[in-house]
Amino acid sequence: MKKKYLLISVLFLLLITGCGKKAELKNGSEVAVSVKGGKISATEYYESIKENNISRIIDTIDHKLLDEKYKTDEDEEKEVTSQIEQIKTNYGSDEDNYKAVLRQYFGVESEKELKEVLSLEYKRNMAVEDYVKKHLTDKEINDYYEDNIYGDVKASHILITLNVKDDATDSEKTEAEEAALKKANEIIEKLNDGKSFKSLAKKYSEDEKTAINGGDLGYFSYDDMQTEFSEATKKLKKNEYTKEPVKTELGYHIILKTGEKAKPKLSKVKDDIKNSLKEEKLQNDATLYYKTLVKIREENKIKWNDDALEKAYNDYMDDLIEAAEKTSE
């Protein structure tokens, strides 16, 4: 396989320096291999493999585009090693089975070749992420800042747990949940009647660590709390409490917002915003990864001097994009 890979690399170099719409190898009439009853020239060999080996030519292209910009470092080596260990965990460490997996799923014959494949994928991921972040608009960044960035918030809560055993029946779980919800609503009624949140927290909250301080949680980031808790707190004004119990996996909460700091300046969180938007875009559009690789190659002015080879490339990328789209449906 290694010799074939090198041959493809040589072919690629000849292709990008050729002219016309059908690349010709220099000395292409020379014999590449002799067989009983005839000979196969280098050109004949190239014609027989070019369309069926398009992925290897793409690999060679990407190596030339990315290897210099994204040099192998400690982070890459750790990631590649981790992936290989995960493959061994998933498919077993038996040597014969391991090699069969490498051939079937990765098209390689050895762990060394697998490392080369995973290394290139790592660099592609880096390139795609950098490209997506680079092409974010100011509006996207500013909108995210306005809608999703908050200062730390201070709140207190009263927690009513469900109090069910691990082996409880569905009926027992339902009964416990109804009892907890009823108790939480009764506490809200007491708040509506003017009772002190602090005193009610000390009396009823089942969060022992905070109950002693009237339910005070101190200042925290919304990201530190469970989603349901954070979303409910965001909607509160200072000194306002939730008028309905908020359910999380811990039980039912009554939340009182007691303070909120100003959000950090855009300049301080801009990199974090870019990373968040990048992750959102890649998660929400399964085709974006492949479409971005196409754009990266286009912007590096890849020139195809063989119509059949160019068509094979376009068809190959279209198939990857279509498959990704179907997977996300």
Secondary structure, DSSP 8 states (H G I E B T S, - for coil): -HHHHHHHHHHHHHHHT--SSS---TTTTSEEEEETTEEEEHHHHHHHHTTTTHHHHHHHHHHHHHTTTS---HHHHHHHHHHHHHHHHHH-S-HHHHHHHIIIII--SSHHHHHHHHHHHHHHHHHHHHHHHHT--HHHHHHHHHHH----EEEEEEEE-----TT--HHHHHHHHHHHHHHHHHHHHHHHTT--HHHHHHHH---HHHHTTTTEEEEE-GGGS-HHHHHHHHT--TT-B-SS-EEETTEEEEEEEEEE-----HHHHHHHHHHHHHHHHHHH-TTHHHHHHHHHHHHTT---S-HHHHHHHHHHHHHHHHHHHHHH-
